[in-house]
């Protein structure tokens, strides 16, 4: 099955800093989604991005499908950005989640 | 956008009881829904794929007699944890594909808010 690796596993930053989260996957995919899981467990859908680049406010994402990686950029971090960020990729049917990046933004 | 509602949000019950969790697609029809489980500080692991009108497909290592899935309508899938024990305590999350975007496997998944299950 598809393998998904996220890096770094943990990231601690000061408010206002920028960050880049990476997701590598082992096979061609039809679906790639980025999620933010807040402290209450809710999964917030950030991007559906099997290829190309998208931006939404301070967040943007790029997927290079031919090289099997995706990047999530967070600019001007705020404390509310803290939580775990998951990349999930899908082939024919189901989504496979990476292990996540735990982001902590300190005031 | 597509909304998936999950109920209840949390459950605490005694060992040996059965617990039912509901997953509803509120503004779209979902022929396929997915059930995931997440242990503390770990990632989400797919348990099973729920197919409307047919049997669920379980991932390797998931006991189908323990985790009963019913998908009787295009907007509702249920997961019943039968004779629950403390090791079944976990965070259970459902998802459904958004049929309004793309087709088939390219459809993004939308997730419910999860159910935190604690078995005493």
Interface residues (C-beta under 8 A of the other chain):
Chain A: X30 X31 X33 X35 X40 X41 X42 X43 X45 X48 X50 X86 X88 X90 X91 X92 X93 X94 X95 X96 X97 X98 X99 X100
Chain B: X34 X36 X38 X42 X43 X44 X45 X46 X49 X91 X93 X95 X101 X104 X105 X106 X107 X108 X109 X110 X111 X113 X114 X116
